[in-house]
Amino acid sequence: MIEDVVKISGLTHAEFFKRPSNQWVLACLDLVEGLLESVKQTHIEEESNTYITHCEND
């Protein structure tokens, strides 16, 4: 989603994230990273989880 929003804006990633009006995207990224970390902690006993790996790679 973020890649699409930045692309539509016509700005570089650096330009996009420097704009105060786009700080909500960084807040969403922080939330997603926190949720992913919670999922990882919940499944810590698992050797590998393809869903978690896929999310981390994206």
Helices and strands as residue ranges (DSSP letters): H 2-9, H 13-18, G 20-22, H 23-42, H 50-57
